[in-house]
Amino acid sequence: MNAAVVRSFDAPPRYEAFPTPQPSGEHQIVVDVLAAGLHPRVRSGASGSHYTSTRELPLIPGIDGVGRSQEGQLLYFVAFDGAFGTMAERTVIDRRRAAVLDADADVPAIAAAMNPGMSSWMALRKRIPFAAGQKVLVLGATGNAGQMAVQIAKLLGAGHVVAVGRNAERLAALTSLGADEAVSLAGEPDEVAEVLAAAGADVDVVIDYLWGSVTEQAIPALVRNRAQPSKPLWWIQIGSMAGASIALPSAALRAANLQLLGSGQGSLATAAIAAELSALAAHISDGAFAVDPLPTPLSDVECAWNAATAPGQRIVFIA
């Protein structure tokens, strides 16, 4: 069979022949891969920079996909952690990490949106006691995952959603996707902190895809301006686009009821993730969210790997 194969962490994968995988456990099956999304998480895994990387080469990238079993079932699946991913004509999956899809499911949309969508879906559904009517602030809302987070928060009943980001064009467009308020990160740090404090002082939940210097300023600003400091402020750390670490004043943890936690691989059990796959896939396929997949032949993987895409677009490799 053919696959996208990474043989160096410093170069894009190349399309080449690779041995067909074989199942080795009772829950494992081989599926024909129909579509696999090129997510940031996939790129970091292929570069060896993700925190789960084993640095093992060669590897086939891809962390999820849509495929068809030998019995003809259409499945969305999450790949094993390891060297054999989903960007291949066939792969091995564990049925316990898969969800059966309707025969007419929107395959490219599901492949494009499940990974960015699962980050906020799992955060709100499984990591905190989220309730309808609560106010949510999405830090880093102009990325694909952030855009999905705005829409998912609204779908799950958020009473007010504040979208925060740098890309002015994408930020403005988020109001049509459910954001009640859009806040720009442009400007001097002190000015941005003041704007964030005004917009987010009474939020219940922050979904944070940025971390780094932005969060370092945002946490004290929001904590300092809360009208009810004892009211829980759930700060869910998901991404680190603005930096991998922060300096957090100890007073921020004492001056308010700040609940700081992460959501990602390791913080959630595989079974808990698998239980949510069907519901999110159904919403995506039914058109509940704005999704813009860019179907691309897997044979073009080397050229497409670092190609620029339109805002909101996600490359989906078609085997």
C-alpha positions in Angstrom: 0.0 0.0 0.0 1.0 3.7 -0.2 1.2 6.1 2.7 2.7 9.5 3.8 6.0 8.5 5.5 8.1 10.7 7.7 11.8 9.7 7.7 13.2 12.9 9.0 11.7 15.4 11.6 13.1 18.2 9.5 11.3 17.4 6.2 7.7 16.9 5.1 6.4 13.3 4.7 6.7 11.7 1.3 4.2 9.5 -0.5 5.7 6.1 -0.9 5.1 2.4 -0.6 4.9 1.1 3.0 4.0 -2.4 4.5 0.3 -2.9 5.1 -0.4 -2.9 8.8 -1.8 -6.0 10.5 -4.1 -6.1 13.5 -2.5 -7.6 16.7 -5.4 -7.5 19.3 -8.9 -8.7 19.6 -10.4 -5.2 19.2 -8.2 -4.2 16.2 -9.3 -4.2 12.6 -7.9 -2.9 9.3 -9.8 -0.1 7.6 -9.6 1.6 4.2 -8.8 5.2 5.0 -11.1 7.6 3.2 -10.0 10.9 4.7 -7.6 12.3 7.3 -7.2 15.9 8.4 -3.9 17.8 8.5 -4.3 19.3 12.0 -1.6 21.3 13.9 -1.4 18.3 16.3 -0.4 16.1 13.2 2.3 18.5 12.2 3.8 18.6 15.7 3.8 14.9 15.9 5.5 14.6 12.5 8.2 17.1 13.6 8.8 15.2 16.9 7.9 18.3 18.9 4.6 17.1 20.5 4.7 16.1 24.1 3.6 12.6 23.3 6.2 12.0 20.6 8.4 8.9 21.0 10.9 10.2 18.4 10.5 6.9 16.6 11.1 6.9 12.8 9.9 6.1 10.2 6.4 7.1 11.1 3.1 7.7 9.3 1.4 10.9 10.5 -2.3 11.4 11.2 -4.2 11.1 14.5 -7.7 10.5 13.3 -9.7 9.9 10.2 -12.7 8.4 8.5 -12.5 5.0 7.0 -14.5 1.9 5.9 -14.3 -1.5 7.5 -14.2 -4.7 5.5 -17.9 -5.2 6.4 -18.7 -1.8 4.8 -19.2 0.3 8.0 -18.3 3.9 7.8 -16.3 4.9 10.8 -14.7 7.9 12.4 -11.7 6.8 14.5 -8.9 8.1 16.7 -5.5 6.5 15.9 -3.2 4.7 18.3 -0.4 6.7 19.9 2.6 5.5 18.0 4.4 5.4 14.7 1.5 4.2 12.5 -1.0 7.0 11.8 -3.9 7.6 9.5 -2.4 9.1 6.4 -2.2 5.9 4.5 -4.4 3.9 2.2 -5.1 1.5 5.1 -4.5 1.6 8.8 -5.3 -0.5 11.9 -7.8 0.9 14.4 -9.2 -0.2 17.7 -13.0 -0.4 17.6 -13.2 1.0 21.1 -11.7 4.3 19.7 -14.2 4.5 16.8 -17.7 5.6 16.1 -20.1 4.3 13.4 -21.2 7.0 11.1 -24.4 7.3 8.9 -23.9 6.0 5.4 -24.4 9.5 4.0 -22.2 11.3 6.6 -20.1 14.2 5.3 -16.7 12.5 5.2 -14.4 15.5 4.4 -16.2 17.8 7.0 -15.9 15.2 9.8 -12.2 14.6 9.0 -11.6 18.3 9.0 -13.5 19.3 12.1 -13.5 16.4 14.6 -10.0 17.1 16.0 -10.3 20.9 16.4 -13.8 20.4 17.7 -13.1 17.7 20.2 -10.8 20.1 22.2 -13.6 22.4 23.3 -16.3 19.7 23.2 -14.5 17.6 25.7 -13.4 20.5 27.8 -17.0 21.7 28.3 -18.6 18.3 28.4 -16.1 16.4 30.6 -13.6 18.6 32.3 -15.8 21.1 34.1 -19.4 21.3 35.4 -20.5 23.5 32.5 -24.1 24.7 32.6 -26.4 26.4 30.1 -26.4 30.2 30.4 -22.8 30.5 31.5 -20.5 33.0 30.0 -17.5 31.7 28.0 -14.4 33.5 26.8 -12.4 31.8 24.0 -8.7 32.9 24.0 -7.4 32.3 20.6 -10.7 32.3 18.8 -9.4 33.0 15.3 -7.7 29.7 14.8 -9.7 26.7 13.5 -10.1 25.1 17.0 -11.0 28.5 18.5 -13.6 29.1 15.8 -15.1 25.7 16.6 -15.0 26.5 20.3 -17.2 29.6 19.8 -19.8 27.5 17.9 -19.6 24.6 20.3 -20.1 26.8 23.3 -23.2 28.2 21.8 -24.5 24.8 20.8 -24.0 23.6 24.3 -26.0 26.5 25.8 -23.6 29.3 26.6 -25.4 32.4 27.4 -22.7 34.8 26.2 -19.5 34.0 24.2 -16.5 36.4 24.0 -14.2 35.7 21.1 -10.6 36.9 21.6 -7.9 36.9 18.9 -5.5 38.8 16.7 -6.7 38.3 13.1 -9.1 41.2 12.6 -10.9 39.7 9.6 -11.5 36.3 11.2 -12.4 38.0 14.5 -15.1 40.1 12.8 -16.5 37.0 11.1 -17.0 35.2 14.4 -20.0 37.3 15.3 -21.9 35.5 12.5 -20.9 32.1 14.0 -22.3 32.8 17.5 -19.9 35.2 19.2 -21.7 37.8 21.2 -18.6 40.0 21.6 -15.2 40.2 19.8 -12.1 41.4 21.5 -8.8 42.2 19.7 -5.4 41.3 21.1 -3.8 44.1 19.0 -2.2 46.9 20.9 0.2 47.4 23.8 0.2 44.7 26.5 -1.3 47.0 29.2 -4.0 48.1 26.8 -4.9 44.5 25.9 -5.0 43.5 29.5 -7.4 46.4 30.2 -9.7 45.4 27.4 -9.7 41.7 28.4 -10.5 42.7 32.0 -13.5 44.7 30.9 -14.8 42.0 28.5 -14.0 39.0 30.7 -14.2 39.9 34.3 -17.5 38.1 34.9 -17.0 35.1 32.6 -17.5 31.6 34.0 -15.2 29.7 31.6 -12.0 30.6 29.7 -11.0 28.2 26.9 -7.4 29.0 26.3 -5.6 28.1 23.1 -2.8 30.6 23.5 -1.1 30.5 27.0 2.3 32.2 27.0 2.5 36.0 27.4 -1.2 36.5 26.6 -2.4 34.3 29.4 0.2 35.7 31.7 -1.4 39.1 31.4 -5.0 37.9 31.1 -5.2 35.9 34.3 -4.3 38.7 36.8 -6.4 41.2 34.8 -9.6 39.0 34.9 -9.0 38.0 38.5 -8.5 41.6 39.7 -11.7 42.8 38.1 -14.2 40.1 39.1 -17.3 41.5 40.9 -17.7 38.2 42.7 -14.2 36.8 43.4 -15.6 33.7 45.0 -17.6 32.7 41.9 -15.7 29.9 40.1 -13.6 30.9 37.1 -12.7 27.7 35.1 -9.6 28.3 33.1 -9.1 25.4 30.7 -5.6 25.3 29.1 -5.7 23.5 25.7 -3.1 25.1 23.4 0.1 27.1 23.6 0.2 29.1 20.5 1.6 32.1 22.4 4.1 30.2 24.5 4.6 27.0 26.5 4.9 28.6 29.9 3.7 31.5 32.1 4.7 33.3 35.3 1.7 33.2 37.5 1.5 35.4 40.6 0.5 33.4 43.6 -2.0 36.1 44.6 -4.1 35.2 41.5 -4.8 31.8 43.1 -5.9 33.4 46.4 -7.7 36.5 45.3 -10.4 34.6 43.4 -11.8 31.2 42.9 -9.6 30.4 40.0 -9.8 26.8 38.8 -6.9 26.2 36.5 -6.8 22.9 34.6 -5.8 21.4 31.3 -7.7 19.3 28.7 -6.0 17.0 26.3 -4.3 13.6 25.9 -3.7 12.2 29.4 -6.2 14.4 31.2 -9.1 12.4 29.7 -9.6 8.7 29.6 -9.8 7.1 26.1 -13.2 5.7 27.0 -14.5 9.1 27.9 -13.3 10.5 24.6 -14.8 7.6 22.6 -18.2 8.1 24.3 -18.4 11.6 22.8 -17.4 10.9 19.2 -20.8 10.0 17.8 -22.6 13.1 19.1 -20.0 15.5 17.8 -19.7 13.8 14.4 -23.4 13.9 13.9 -23.5 17.7 14.6 -20.7 18.2 12.1 -22.3 16.1 9.4 -25.6 17.8 9.9 -24.1 21.2 9.2 -24.3 22.6 12.8 -20.9 24.3 12.4 -19.1 26.2 9.7 -16.5 23.9 8.3 -14.3 24.4 5.3 -12.4 21.2 4.3 -10.0 21.3 1.4 -9.9 17.7 0.0 -6.4 16.9 -1.3 -5.0 13.7 -2.8 -2.7 11.9 -0.3 -0.2 11.6 -3.2 0.3 15.3 -3.0 1.2 15.3 0.7 4.8 16.5 0.3 3.7 19.6 -1.6 0.6 20.3 0.4 2.2 19.8 3.9 3.3 23.4 4.3 0.9 25.0 1.8 -1.0 28.1 2.8 -4.7 27.8 3.1 -7.6 30.3 3.3 -8.7 31.4 6.8 -10.8 28.6 8.4 -9.8 26.0 5.8 -8.4 22.6 6.8 -6.5 20.3 4.4 -8.0 16.8 4.3 -6.0 14.1 2.6 -8.0 11.7 0.5 -6.3 8.3 0.1 
